[in-house]
Amino acid sequence: MNVSIDSSWKIYLSPEFEKPYFSELVDFVKKEYATNTCYPKGSEIFNAFNHCNFDDLKVVIIGQDPYHGPNQANGLCFSVNDGVAHPPSLINIFKELEADINMVYPKKGNLITWADQGILLLNATLTVRAHEAGSHQKKGWEIFTDAVIRIISEQKENVVFLLWGGFAKNKAKLINQKRHHILTSGHPSPLSANRGYWFGNKHFSKTNSMLKSLDKQEIDWRVN
């Protein structure tokens, strides 16, 4: 695994790369990619960081695992490559955007335009074996991504964290809530959304209202 990560992040994350757990993680990922089909592509593992400069970071969305189907995952949580059918959670994200800010439902599911505006689309685990959800959990990725959240909490101010579902909400303990802003809701997956825990959270308009109050550029949530 080639740790090719934007220099704005490397300043803060280099100490993590030197720790024993990360060396073991690299060995594991290299072996997995050599012997199995894994996602995302090796060159896209750190896409979340490479499309969101640390200095420009203003919003964090936390996912759990990359998609494990062919050609879906692109290194950004909830995002899929161009031309790929929208997974159920992404469909519900877009439906909420339609209702919240009157956005036209997009054809594409690639959220790279969000990342480029300063949204860190961070999965807790950055790789996965094809068709095996959770297969790369508890190998070291969570230690790394928890460190990322702590570093953002310590080094930045007034970042908006969107924590969707129980897994993401558990990350709140890593965030200094006196320095940052946290919005929580149910997960956009059908299981949660159909029970009334997702729709109507208005997280997208609320995020922009917060950014505006902080004299920061609002997010253009359009994807196409």
N, C-alpha and C positions, 0 to 999 in steps of 0.2 A: 504493500500500500504506500503510495507516494503522498506524503502529507503536504500537498500543495495548497496553501491557504493564504489569503490576502494578507499583505504585510501589516495592515492596520490592526489585524487580530493577532498576528504572530508575536507582536510586542508583549501582549498580555498572556498568550497561551503557551509560549515557549517553555515555561517551567513545567507545564503538564506533559509536554512531549518528552521530557527528560525522566519522568517518573517510571518506576518498574511496571506499573499496571498498563501504561500506554505502550510500552515495548511489547508486553505480552499480547495486548490487543492487536497491534500491528501484525505480529506473527500469526495470530488467529485469522485475521481478515485475509492476509496474503494466502494462507493455506486454503481458506474457504473459496476464494475467488479462483484459485488454481485447480480445485478439484470439484467444484459445483458451479451451477449457474446462480449468480447473486446479483442483487440490485441495490442501489442504482449502478450505472457504469462506474468503473474505478475513477474516472476523471471527474465524476459528478458528486462524489461522496461529500465533499466540503462545499458544494454549491451554495448552501445557505449563507456561508460566510463570504464566499467570493462574489456574491451579488448584493451584499449588504455591508458596506464599509462601516467599521466600528464607530467612526466619528459621526456618521450620518444616521446611526441607529436611533429609531424613535418608538418602534413598536415590536413586541415579541409575541409570536403565536407558537404554542408548544404542542407538538404531536407526539405520537408514541413510536411507531414503527414505519419504515418505508412501505409503500405498496409492494406486494410480492408477485404480481402478475407481469407477464411479458410487456416490456416497453412502457410501463406505467411510471415508475419512480424516476424523479430527476433531481433528487437531493434537496427538495423543498417540501416541507410537510404539507399534506393535503393536495399538492400540485401534481399534475400529470403532464406528460409530453404532448405536444401538438398532435392532433389527429386521434388521440386516445379517448375512448368513451369516459364520461365523468363517473367516478365511483360514487356510491350513495351518499357518503359524508359531504363530498364536494357539491353534489346536487343540492343538498340542504343548505350549505353555505351560500350558494348562489341564490337559492329561493329566499333566504333571509335578506340578502342584499337587495333583491328585487323589491321586497316589502318595505325594507328600512329606508333605502335611499332612492327608490324608484329606478334602479339600474336595470337595463335590458339584460335578460339572461344571456350570458356569453356562449359563443360556440366553442371557444378554446377553454381548456382546463389548466393551462400553464400559468402559474402565478408569478412568473419571473418579473413581471412589471411591478408587482408589490414589493418584491425583494429589492429591486433597484431603487425604490423610493425610501428605503430605510426600515423595511420590515424583516426581522429575522424569523424565518420560517423553519423552526428548529424541531427536528425529531429527536426524542431522547436516545433512540438507537439509530445510528446512521446507515446501517447496512442490514440486509436480510437475505436468506437463502430463498430461491424461487419456490413459490407455492408453500412455504413453511413460515407462517406468521410467528413472530417472536423468536425465531431460530437464532438470532444473534444478540438476544437479551442476556444480561448478566455476564457479559464477557469483558466489560470495561467501558463500553460506550456511555452508560448512565453516569459513571464516575466523571467522565470527561464533560458531558453536557451539563451535569449539575455544577461543575466548576465554571462552565461558561456563564450560567445564570448568576452564580455568586459574583463573578467578575463584573458582569454588567451592573449588578446591584451596587457593587462597591465603587466602580469607576465612572458610572454615568449618573445622571439625575433626570427625573421626570420622563422616564420611559413608561409607555403604556403596555402592560402585560395582559394578554387575553388568554385566560385559562379556561378551557372548555372540557368539561368532564372531570371525573374523580382523579384520574391519573395526573392531569395537568394541575388541578387544584392543589394537589399535594406538594407542588413545587413552590407554593406561596411562602413556605417556611424559609426558602433560600433568598427571598426578596425583602429588602428593607422598605417597608410600606410607608415610612415617613419620607422617603426620597422618591418613591415611584408610585404609579397608579395601577391598580389591579381591577380588571373586570372579569367576573366569573359567570358561567352558565353551564347548562348541561352540554353534553357532546353532540355534535351535529349528526352522528350516526342515526340511522332510522330507529333503532331501539330506544334511544333517548329522545330524539326529536318527536317521534310519534306519541310519546307520553307527555308531551308539552313542556319539556325541559330545555328546548333549543329555540324554537320559533318565538319571535317577539322580543329577543334580548336587546335588539338595536345596538349591538356592539360597534357596528361600523360608523353609524352617525355619532354615537357617544365618543368613540375614539377621536373623530375629527373635531368634535366640540372641545375635547381636552387639549388637543394639539393647538387649536386656534387660541384657546385661553392662555397657552404657553408661548404664543407668538411663533409657533412652528408651522411649517407648510403642511396643509392637510393632505391626506392620502387620496389619490384618484383611484378608486376601487375598480374602475373598469378594467376588464381583462383583454378584450379584443383590440 
